[in-house]
Amino acid sequence: MADQIRIRGLRVMAICGALPEEQERRQPFMIDLDVEADLVTAGSSDDLGDTINYGELCERITDVVQTGRFVLIERVATVIAETVLKYDRAEAVTVELRKLRPPVPESLDTCGVRIRRTR
């Protein structure tokens, strides 16, 4: 399927990390999504009901990530993918999740994972 809804740079504060201090305070994450869905009908109808409402999708993802408590970013990415695939129109999703302030002594901009899940 070639059609995609693409979301870039969704910033969310979440509790995620293996270190004790990471479990005590929220830290920033950035999420990019490629949601594969048939967009032909929406392209013809110009009707929001014929597509996936990306505003609603962002709200749901933000809610599930902010209210959860995670150790691994792999788990956060999986929860995001599961949230996307609850939409009937979503056939597959690629999730890229980046921790914006990784707790390492080296100079590192971000660290993250990229996963792809299908129905």
N, C-alpha and C positions, 0 to 999 in steps of 0.2 A: 504494500500500500504506500503510495507516494505522498498522500496528503498528510500534513502535520500542522498542529497548533504548537507554536513555539513560544515558550516563556523564558525570559532571560533576566537574571539578576534579582530574583525574589529574595529579599533579605529577611531573615528570621532569627530571633534570639531564642536559644534553646539550651537545655541542660543535656550535655553529652560529653563523655570523656571517661577515660580509665583512671585518671588521677583524682585523688580526693577533692582537690580544690575545684576541679571541673564539675563535680557533683554538687557544689555549694552555690555556684552562681551561673547565670545564663551567659552564653557567649555568642558572637555573631556567626551566622552561616549564610552562604549564598547558594541558591537553588536555580538550576536551569532545567527545563523540561522540553522534550520533544514528544508530543502526544500524537500517535498515529490514529487517524480516524477518517472515515469517508466524508469529505466535505462537499461533495457534488451537490447534494440537495440544498444545503445552506447557501452555496454559491449561486444557485438559481432562485431560491425563494426569498433570500434576504431576510430570513426569519431566525431570530435567536434560538427558538425552540428546535431548530434543525441542526444545531451544532453543540459544542461544549462551551459553556459560558466560562471564559477564562477568569473573569473577576470572581465568580463563585468558586472556581477551582483554586485560585490563589488563597481565598479566604479559608477554605477547608484544609488546605495543606498547612497554612500558617497555624490554624487551630490545633491540628493533630501534632505538629512538631513542638509548638510552645507548651502544650499541656502534657506532653510525654516526658519521660526521664529515660535517657539512653546511656549506654556505655560506648557502643561502637557506632561510627558513622555509617557503617554498612547496614546496621539495623534501621537507622533513620531513613536512609535511602530506600530500603525495602518497604517501610511503612508509607512513605510518600508514593511509591509505585502502587502499592495496594489501594491507596486512597484514589488515585487516578483511575485505576481499572474498575472501580465501582461504578463509573459512568458507563452506561450501556454502549455509547458510541465509541468509546476508547478501545482500540484493538491491541495496542502496545504502547509502551512508554519507555523512554530513555531518561534517566534521572542522573544529573550531575550535581553532587553536593560537595561544597567546599567549606572547610573550617577557616575562617578569616584570620584568626589569631592562634595558630597552633602552638601549644606549649612545649617548644623545643628550644635548645640554646642556640641553634644555628639560625642564620638569617634566612627565613622562609616566608614567602608571601602567603601561601595557602597550602593546605593539603586536602585531599578529598578522594571521592570514589565516583565512578560512573557505572551504572547498571542498566540493563535493558530487561524488561519483563513483558510477557505477552499473555493474552487470555488462554 
